Amino acid sequence: MKKVSRESWIQAGFQTLDQLGYTQLSAEKIARRLHVTRGSFYHHFRSRAEFVDALLVRWRQDYTTEVIAQASAEGNPQRRLERYLSVAGRLQPGREVAIRSWAARDRTVLAVLEQTDAARLEFVRQLGRDLFPCAAENALHRFAQVACLAFIGFQQTGPHGRERFVALVQDVLDMLTPSDTARPKPAPIPGAAPRSAEAPARRVPPAARPGSDAGR
């Protein structure tokens, strides 16, 4: 009889989630994908709930904890931003779309998603604090919220590719950076069209920028 490892079940679970959605995450359907019996599933997981927990732990580790850890290893905030874009740009955006759809129906998934979003928000807020040291704390919180929500929206309307992901980050920075602050620039992508070849970013009134005194 064919033997399948716990890791194989987890990877097959992610493939099912990516391609077919969370409703197809059953032991029987994944067993067919792996060409084994359901008994193999219960050799590694006591229940579907335990399997779901394993998927969520791995997703959060790969898509948030590890990404933040690798980016945070860079002391310079500009390099930290570049490192984050490099690591995050290699991930599968469709998986996160599937997770968010799943979270709308499952409280366990929702709890993990909310914890994950909170960790990302705090990372971006700290990055903003280091990029814009003179900005007010409430402005940095708004900056982090807009950046994270833009990222979610980008995923939901994809796939777009890494080049457009980097361009989105630059658009957010252009809109939210104080006018008297040097704008950090994400590292260019080899072979990508130069930024000047694109339509210029729309200028935003100073009141919308972190640290601006306008409108206070």
ZAVEXTOR-664606 format. One record per residue (C-alpha): x, y, z; residue in one letter. Coordinates in nm, 2 decimals. Layout:
% ZAVEXTOR-664606
ROVO	X	Y	Z	A
...
END
This chain:
% ZAVEXTOR-664606
ROVO	0.00	0.00	0.00	M
ROVO	0.12	0.35	-0.09	K
ROVO	0.25	0.55	0.21	K
ROVO	0.19	0.92	0.23	V
ROVO	0.36	1.15	0.48	S
ROVO	0.19	1.41	0.69	R
ROVO	0.36	1.68	0.48	E
ROVO	0.22	1.53	0.16	S
ROVO	-0.13	1.56	0.31	W
ROVO	-0.07	1.92	0.40	I
ROVO	0.06	2.01	0.06	Q
ROVO	-0.23	1.83	-0.11	A
ROVO	-0.46	2.02	0.12	G
ROVO	-0.32	2.35	0.00	F
ROVO	-0.34	2.24	-0.36	Q
ROVO	-0.71	2.15	-0.31	T
ROVO	-0.77	2.49	-0.14	L
ROVO	-0.59	2.68	-0.41	D
ROVO	-0.77	2.51	-0.70	Q
ROVO	-1.11	2.41	-0.57	L
ROVO	-1.17	2.61	-0.25	G
ROVO	-1.23	2.52	0.12	Y
ROVO	-1.55	2.33	0.05	T
ROVO	-1.35	2.05	-0.10	Q
ROVO	-1.12	2.00	0.20	L
ROVO	-1.24	1.65	0.29	S
ROVO	-1.03	1.34	0.38	A
ROVO	-1.20	1.15	0.10	E
ROVO	-1.14	1.40	-0.17	K
ROVO	-0.79	1.47	-0.08	I
ROVO	-0.72	1.09	-0.05	A
ROVO	-0.84	1.06	-0.41	R
ROVO	-0.59	1.33	-0.51	R
ROVO	-0.31	1.14	-0.34	L
ROVO	-0.43	0.80	-0.47	H
ROVO	-0.46	0.65	-0.12	V
ROVO	-0.74	0.55	0.12	T
ROVO	-0.89	0.76	0.39	R
ROVO	-0.71	0.54	0.64	G
ROVO	-0.39	0.72	0.56	S
ROVO	-0.54	1.05	0.66	F
ROVO	-0.64	0.93	1.00	Y
ROVO	-0.29	0.79	1.05	H
ROVO	-0.16	1.15	1.06	H
ROVO	-0.47	1.35	1.18	F
ROVO	-0.73	1.25	1.44	R
ROVO	-0.99	1.46	1.27	S
ROVO	-1.06	1.71	1.00	R
ROVO	-1.04	1.99	1.26	A
ROVO	-0.68	1.88	1.34	E
ROVO	-0.60	1.88	0.97	F
ROVO	-0.75	2.23	0.93	V
ROVO	-0.54	2.35	1.23	D
ROVO	-0.23	2.21	1.06	A
ROVO	-0.31	2.40	0.74	L
ROVO	-0.37	2.73	0.92	L
ROVO	-0.05	2.70	1.13	V
ROVO	0.15	2.64	0.81	R
ROVO	-0.02	2.91	0.62	W
ROVO	0.04	3.17	0.89	R
ROVO	0.40	3.05	0.93	Q
ROVO	0.48	3.07	0.55	D
ROVO	0.28	3.37	0.46	Y
ROVO	0.33	3.60	0.76	T
ROVO	0.57	3.49	1.03	T
ROVO	0.85	3.39	0.80	E
ROVO	0.80	3.69	0.57	V
ROVO	0.81	3.93	0.86	I
ROVO	1.11	3.75	1.01	A
ROVO	1.31	3.77	0.69	Q
ROVO	1.22	4.13	0.63	A
ROVO	1.29	4.23	1.00	S
ROVO	1.64	4.09	0.97	A
ROVO	1.73	4.41	0.78	E
ROVO	1.81	4.70	1.01	G
ROVO	1.77	4.97	0.75	N
ROVO	1.40	5.04	0.69	P
ROVO	1.45	5.09	0.31	Q
ROVO	1.62	4.75	0.29	R
ROVO	1.35	4.60	0.51	R
ROVO	1.08	4.72	0.27	L
ROVO	1.28	4.58	-0.03	E
ROVO	1.32	4.25	0.15	R
ROVO	0.96	4.23	0.23	Y
ROVO	0.86	4.29	-0.13	L
ROVO	1.11	4.03	-0.25	S
ROVO	0.98	3.76	-0.01	V
ROVO	0.60	3.84	-0.03	A
ROVO	0.62	3.87	-0.41	G
ROVO	0.70	3.50	-0.44	R
ROVO	0.39	3.38	-0.25	L
ROVO	0.07	3.24	-0.40	Q
ROVO	-0.19	3.52	-0.38	P
ROVO	-0.48	3.29	-0.46	G
ROVO	-0.42	3.10	-0.14	R
ROVO	-0.49	3.41	0.07	E
ROVO	-0.80	3.48	-0.13	V
ROVO	-0.92	3.13	-0.05	A
ROVO	-0.84	3.17	0.32	I
ROVO	-1.04	3.49	0.34	R
ROVO	-1.33	3.33	0.17	S
ROVO	-1.31	3.04	0.41	W
ROVO	-1.29	3.28	0.71	A
ROVO	-1.63	3.42	0.62	A
ROVO	-1.78	3.08	0.69	R
ROVO	-1.56	2.94	0.97	D
ROVO	-1.49	3.11	1.30	R
ROVO	-1.17	2.91	1.36	T
ROVO	-1.03	3.03	1.03	V
ROVO	-1.15	3.38	1.10	L
ROVO	-0.97	3.39	1.44	A
ROVO	-0.64	3.29	1.27	V
ROVO	-0.69	3.54	0.99	L
ROVO	-0.76	3.82	1.24	E
ROVO	-0.44	3.73	1.44	Q
ROVO	-0.25	3.73	1.11	T
ROVO	-0.38	4.06	0.99	D
ROVO	-0.30	4.21	1.33	A
ROVO	0.06	4.09	1.30	A
ROVO	0.10	4.24	0.95	R
ROVO	-0.06	4.57	1.06	L
ROVO	0.19	4.60	1.34	E
ROVO	0.48	4.52	1.11	F
ROVO	0.37	4.79	0.86	V
ROVO	0.31	5.04	1.14	R
ROVO	0.67	4.98	1.27	Q
ROVO	0.81	5.00	0.92	L
ROVO	0.62	5.33	0.87	G
ROVO	0.76	5.46	1.21	R
ROVO	1.11	5.39	1.09	D
ROVO	1.06	5.53	0.74	L
ROVO	0.88	5.84	0.86	F
ROVO	1.02	5.91	1.21	P
ROVO	0.85	6.25	1.24	C
ROVO	0.50	6.13	1.16	A
ROVO	0.24	6.13	1.43	A
ROVO	0.14	5.79	1.58	E
ROVO	-0.23	5.82	1.46	N
ROVO	-0.10	5.90	1.11	A
ROVO	0.12	5.59	1.11	L
ROVO	-0.18	5.38	1.21	H
ROVO	-0.38	5.52	0.92	R
ROVO	-0.08	5.46	0.69	F
ROVO	-0.06	5.09	0.81	A
ROVO	-0.43	5.04	0.76	Q
ROVO	-0.44	5.18	0.41	V
ROVO	-0.13	4.98	0.31	A
ROVO	-0.27	4.66	0.44	C
ROVO	-0.62	4.71	0.29	L
ROVO	-0.46	4.80	-0.04	A
ROVO	-0.27	4.47	-0.03	F
ROVO	-0.58	4.27	0.05	I
ROVO	-0.77	4.44	-0.24	G
ROVO	-0.48	4.38	-0.47	F
ROVO	-0.49	4.01	-0.39	Q
ROVO	-0.87	3.99	-0.43	Q
ROVO	-0.86	4.14	-0.78	T
ROVO	-0.56	3.94	-0.91	G
ROVO	-0.36	3.77	-1.01	P
ROVO	-0.14	4.07	-1.11	H
ROVO	0.22	3.96	-1.08	G
ROVO	0.51	4.08	-0.87	R
ROVO	0.58	4.38	-1.09	E
ROVO	0.24	4.53	-1.03	R
ROVO	0.26	4.44	-0.66	F
ROVO	0.57	4.66	-0.63	V
ROVO	0.41	4.94	-0.83	A
ROVO	0.11	4.92	-0.59	L
ROVO	0.34	4.96	-0.29	V
ROVO	0.50	5.26	-0.46	Q
ROVO	0.15	5.42	-0.53	D
ROVO	0.06	5.38	-0.16	V
ROVO	0.39	5.54	-0.05	L
ROVO	0.34	5.82	-0.30	D
ROVO	-0.01	5.90	-0.17	M
ROVO	0.08	5.88	0.20	L
ROVO	0.43	6.01	0.23	T
ROVO	0.47	6.36	0.37	P
ROVO	0.56	6.61	0.09	S
ROVO	0.88	6.72	0.27	D
ROVO	1.00	6.36	0.33	T
ROVO	1.21	6.16	0.09	A
ROVO	1.00	5.89	-0.05	R
ROVO	1.14	5.54	-0.01	P
ROVO	1.17	5.35	-0.34	K
ROVO	1.12	4.97	-0.37	P
ROVO	1.41	4.80	-0.55	A
ROVO	1.36	4.79	-0.93	P
ROVO	1.27	4.45	-1.09	I
ROVO	1.50	4.33	-1.36	P
ROVO	1.34	4.37	-1.70	G
ROVO	1.05	4.58	-1.56	A
ROVO	0.94	4.90	-1.72	A
ROVO	1.08	5.21	-1.54	P
ROVO	0.84	5.39	-1.32	R
ROVO	0.86	5.70	-1.54	S
ROVO	0.70	5.51	-1.82	A
ROVO	0.38	5.48	-1.62	E
ROVO	0.11	5.73	-1.56	A
ROVO	0.21	5.96	-1.27	P
ROVO	0.06	5.89	-0.94	A
ROVO	-0.24	6.11	-0.85	R
ROVO	-0.14	6.38	-0.60	R
ROVO	-0.33	6.37	-0.27	V
ROVO	-0.41	6.67	-0.05	P
ROVO	-0.16	6.71	0.24	P
ROVO	-0.44	6.63	0.49	A
ROVO	-0.42	6.27	0.37	A
ROVO	-0.05	6.23	0.43	R
ROVO	0.11	6.11	0.76	P
ROVO	0.26	6.39	0.96	G
ROVO	0.09	6.67	0.77	S
ROVO	-0.05	6.97	0.97	D
ROVO	-0.31	7.04	0.71	A
ROVO	-0.67	6.98	0.82	G
ROVO	-0.58	6.95	1.19	R
END
